[in-house]
Amino acid sequence: MAGSAPDSTRVLAAVRDLNRLELAGETLRAALEALACAAPDWLIQAVPVREWAERYGPRIHSWHPPASTSKREEMALAYGRDGLALLEMVHAPDAPAWLRELPAVQVLRTMWVQNYLRTVTEAGAEVKRRESKDLPPGRLRLASPYDTDARYGLKQGSWWTGYKVHISESCDETDDHDAPTGQATISGGDGTPPHLITSIATTDATVADAEMTEPVHHMLAARGLLPAEHFLDSGYASAELIVGMKKNFGVALVTPVLMNSSFQARAGAGFDRTAFTIDWEKRQATCPRGDTSTWWSPATLRGTKAIVIKFDKETCRPCPVRDQCTRSKTGGRTLSLQPREVQEVLDQARLQQGDEQWRAKYATRAGIEGTIHQAVAVTGMRRARYLGLRKSHLEHVFSAVAINLICLDAWWNSHSLDRTRASHLARLGLSLAA
């Protein structure tokens, strides 16, 4: 395969969005419902059923919580005390051991560990809510008592509860090279193969796109569908991944990379890092005026391997172009580089993406945006029909098969497909232009 393009979109779980108060109340209600079904006689003896049925009988979303902040906090603590009491009774020595194995009870226990603290003082045991800063990270935090795989996600300023689906699509411009000379490839078409979904992966909403770059390559390699070039959105790539994918899979990543963020590069004036000559063998840098660095040391910056280079302050202090080089009032110029292989790839990628030819080549991946729109509009991929990651992924696989069949049917019958969203007015304008 010549080329492939991946992208991702959010998937809303088949559950309601709940705030922390609603989540606590609904989780406790779900556990009580499970116990009332599985062990009604035990539950009658364990809790004040009539009182709790009034409090936890209706679903949380069927009534409005108090508007007062203090009363909402009081209600949250009441939920916490009741939930803790129920867990203690379920785990009591005389309680049937299988009760604590009920999924709803397991969810209740996890939810209470994540959201409440129990402290023991001279006055007795006390239940407190965790502060927001003390909550577990999003990848571990439960978002619903009914779908324990769903997570809170954020992408491009949009929050949602659920999953993320990663779609890879072929984007070959011609398939002539795949067929023997003089032999047609597939009946129908005009020599340009249809763009088909080659891989689909479903993750929880917290998984960053870059975390899926290597797994997607493994999935494609397992089916013999690795492309020569992978056209990636910038969220899927980094200089380290460009190096790693080329080394491990032989795939060239075509992707925008983050530009130099130094104040000189942003202003378009002065001497940014590219103005310095780096001699990797001698472990030395030379500034635009010919002075050499005096310090070169491997380091770790924000968890990433780096190389820190420093110039002597006595050399930099009298320099007539000092203001264009550093903001330091007394020290010399400092450079931060990534390891050689990564830095050279990053520099080359930054240089290439300013070229018109590279931009035209990268435009090949635009079709994946149309495919995602088609998947959302035709198959409803953005809303999960089932609970859980495995079922949601199976749903996405069926959706991908359906989209591929639609694309093949259109290609065999020479019907064009809209690759991107277009209004009726825009289509009318295009028809007139044609």
N, C-alpha and C positions, 0 to 999 in steps of 0.2 A: 504494500500500500504506500502510495507516495506521500499522502498527508492525512492528518486527522486533527480535529479541533474539539476540545472539551469545554464545558461550561456548567454552571450549577444554578439552581433556583430553589427557593424555599418551598416547603411542603407543610401545610397546616395539619396538625394532628386532628383526629376525629373526637376531640374532647373540647370542653370549654376552657377559655382563659380564666384563671382564678388568681386573685391576689392572695397574700399570705393568710389573711383571716379566713377567706373562703376555702382555701386549700386545707387548712387545719380542720375546719368544721366538716368539710365533705369527706376528708380522709377518715375521720372518726365515725361519721355516719356510715361510710362504706364498710368499715370493720364491724360495726354493730349489725348491719344488714347481713353480712356473711355469718356472723355468730348466731343471729336469730334464725337463720335458715339451717345451719349445720348442727347447732347445739342449743335449741330453744329452752330445754329444761335447765341446762346449766346457766344460761343467761338470766333466767328468771330469778335464780338464787344469787347470782353474782351482782346484779345492778338493780337500781330502782327503775324498773322497766317503764312504768307509767310516766314518771317524770322525764326520763330520757327519751321516751317516744315522742313526747311533746316538743322536746328541744331538738332532737335529731331525726325525727320522722320525715319532715319535708326536705327536699333537696335544697342546698344552700342558695342556689340561684333563683329559687321561687319566692324569696322575700328579700326585703331591703335591710341591710345591716344598719346599725345606729349611725347617725351623721356625726355625733360627737366623737372626737379622737379618744377622750378618756374612756367612754363607754365601749368603743371598739377594742381598746386595749384590755379593758375588763373582760370583755367577751372572749378575746384571744386567750387570756390566762385561764378562764373557766374551761375552755376547750382543752388547754394544756393539762389542767388538773384532772379532768375527766379521762382524757386519753391515757395519762400516766396511771391512774387508778385501774383502768381496764387492762392495761399491759401487766400490771402487778398481779391482778387476779388471774389472767391467762397463764402467767408463768408461776403461779403458786404451786407448791408441791402436791396439793390435792386436786389440782385441775387436770383434766385429760391432756396428756402430752401432745396429742395431735392438734389441739386447738392452736398452739403457737405456730404450727406449720401452715395454717391457712394463709393463702397469698395476701388477702386483705389485712390480716394481722401483721404479716411481715412488712407490708407497706406502711402500716401505722407505726410500727417500731422505727423503721428507717426515717419516716417523716418527722417523728418526734425527736430523734437524735439530731436531725439536721436543723430543727427549728426551735427546740426548747432546751433549757438547762435546768437541772435539778440540783439544788443546794441544800445541805443539811446544816442547820444551826441549832443553838440551844432551844430556840422556840419551835423547832421541828423542821420537817421538810418543806421546801418552798420551790415552786415552779416559776421560771422566768423565761421570757422570749429572748432568743438570740438577737443581738444587734445585727444590722445589715452587714456590717464589716466582718462579722463572725460566721456568716453563712458559708457553706461549702462552695467551691467553684461551680460554675454553671454546668460543666460536663458531668458532675456528680449529683447535682441537686434535682430532686424529683419535681415535676411540674404538674402532675395529675395522679390521683390515686388509681385511675383506671387504665392509664397508659404509662407504664413505668419506663419506657424507652424514650418518650418525648422529652425534649429539653427546650429551654428558652434560647432563642437565637437572635442574632443581630447581623444584618447585612445591608449596607448602603443606607443606614439610618432607619431601617424597617425592622420592628420587633415582631416576633411570632413564637408560637409554641408548637413544636413538632420536629420536623426533619429537614434534611437537605438532600436533593437528588443531583447527582453528577452525571451528565450525559456527554458521551464522546461520539463524534460523527465523522465519517470519512469525508474528505474534501478534495478528492483527486480531480484534476482538470480534464484528464483523458485516460482511457484505459487501453489505448492501442498497444502499449508496451507489454500488457499482460497476455496478449493473444499472439499465436504464431502469425507470421507474415501471410497476408492475404486471407486470413480467417476472421470472420466476425466474432465479436465477443459475446454479446447477448442480443437476442432478437429485439429490435426496437431501439429507440434512443438515437442520438445524433453523434455518437462517439464520445460524449462526455458522460461518465457513469453517474448514476443517481447518488445523492448524498444519503448514506444509510447510518443509522445508529449502530455503533460497533461495541459499545460498552455502556453499562448503566450501573451506578452504585448508589446506594442509599445509606446515609449516615444520620446521626442525630444532629440537631441544629447547631451544636457548638463546634463541630469539626471544621476547621479552616480549610479553604480550598488547597492551600499549599501542602497540607497533610495528606491529600489524596493524590498528589502527582505521582508518587512512586507506586502506591497500590493500583492506580489505573494502568500504569505501564505493566505491572505484573499480570493484571487481568487480560490485557491485550496480548501479551507474550504467550500466555497459556493457551490462547486460541489461534496463535499464529497471525495476529492482526496488528503487530507493531508497525507503525508508520515510519517512513524515513525521516519525516519532519512532523513535529507536533506543534500546532499553532495554539498557544496558550494565552488566556487572559492573564494580566499581570498578577492577579491574586494567586495563581497557581505556581508562580515561578520565583526563583531567586538565583543569584549567581552560583550558589552551592548546588542547587538542583540542576542547573544547566550543565555543570561539570559532571555531576553524578549520573544523570540520565544518559549522557553521551558515553561515559565510561562503562556503565553497567548494562545498558540496553542498546547502545549504538544509535540512539535517537537524538536528532538535533532539535532543541527547543527554540521555536521562533516566538519571541514574546517581548513586550516592552519591559524594561527594567527601571527601577527608580533612578532618577537622575541625581547628579551630585548636589547635595543640599547645603554645601558651604556658603557662607555669605558672599564670597567672591563669585561663585557660580550663579547664585540667585540674582545678583546685581548685574552680571554680565560684564564685570570690570574687575581689575586686579588679577592676582595670580592664584587660581585655584589649583587643585592637585595635579591636573594635567599639564600645568606649566613646569612641573619638576620632572627631571630625568631620573629614573630609578634604575640603579645598577644592582640587580638581584644577586649577582655572583659576589660582588664586593660588599654587599649589604650597606649600600650608601645611596643617598639622594643628592642631586645637584640642583640648586635653585636657578632661576632664570638669569641671575647675575654671575653664575659660575661658582658660587660658594658651595661647599659640601657639608653634609650633615656630620654630626659628631656622636650621635647616639642612635642605635638601632636595637630594638628589643621586642621579642614576642610578648603578647599580652592577651588578656581576655577582657573584652569590652561588652558589657550587657549580655554576658553568656556566650559571646561569639569570639572565635579565635581572630586575633588581629596582630598587626605589627605597628609599633609606635616609633616614629622617627622624629628626632629633635635636632634643631640647629643651635649652635652656641649663641647665647644671648649677646656675647661681646661682638660677634660677627653681625648679628641682626640689628643691634641697637643703633649704630651709625648709618645704616643703610638708607639711602635717599628715597627708596620706594617702599619703605617699611609699612606705611599706612595702607598700601595696596595688597599687603601680604598677610598681616596679622593684626588682631585687635589687642594683643597683649601690650601692656605699657612698659613692662620691664623684661619679659622673657623673650626667647627666640621662637621661630616658627616651628610648629609641631604638625606632623602629618600622621594620619591613621590609615593604614592599608589593610586589606584582607590578605590571606596567604596568596602566594604568587599565582598559582593556577587559577584561583577564583578571581583575583584582581584583574588578571589579563583578560579573562572571559567577560568580566563586567565592563571593562574599558572598551572592548571590542563591540559589545552589545549596545552600549551607549552611543558609540560612534555610528553604528549601522542604523539605529532607529531614527536618525535624523535624515536618512536618505529616502528620496521619493520612491526609488525602486523597491526598497525594503517595505515601505508603507503599502505599496500596491500588492506586494506578495502577502503581507500580513492580512490584507483585506479578504483573503481567501476564507478566513474563519468567520466572516459575517453570517454565513448560512446557519451556523449553530444557533444564533439568536432567533431566526425564523423557525427552526425546528423546536426550540423550547416553547415559543409562542404557539406553535401547532399542537404540541403535546398538552399544553395548558388548555387551549381552546377546544380541542377535539376530544381528548381523553380525560380532562379534569385532573391532570396530574398534580396540580398545586394543592388539592384537598385530599387527604388520605381517607379512604373508605373504611379502613380496618384499624384495629388497635395493635400496636407493637411494630418493631422495626422489621422483623422477618416478613410479616404479612404485607407491610407497606412496600417492601422491596419487591415482593412477588407481583404486587399490583403494578409497580413501575416497569417490571420486565414485560408484562402483558401489554402495557401502554406502548413500550418501545417496539414490540413486535407489530402492533397495530399501525404505528406511524410508518414503519418500514414497508408494510404491505401497501399502504396508501401511496407512498413515494414510488414504489415499484410499479404499481398500477398506472400512475400518472406518467411515469417514464416510458413504459412499454407502449402506452397509447398516445405518446407525444403531447400530453397535457402539462402545461406549465403549472408549477406550484408557487404560491407566494412565499418567498423566503423571509420576508420581514413584514411587520404589521403595516397596513396601508388603509387610509380612509377611502370611502367611496368617491369622494371628490378628487383625491389624488389619483385613483385608478382611472377616473374619467379623463383627467388631464393627460395621463400617460397614453390612453387610447387615442386621444386627439393628436398627440405628438407623433405617434406611430403612423 
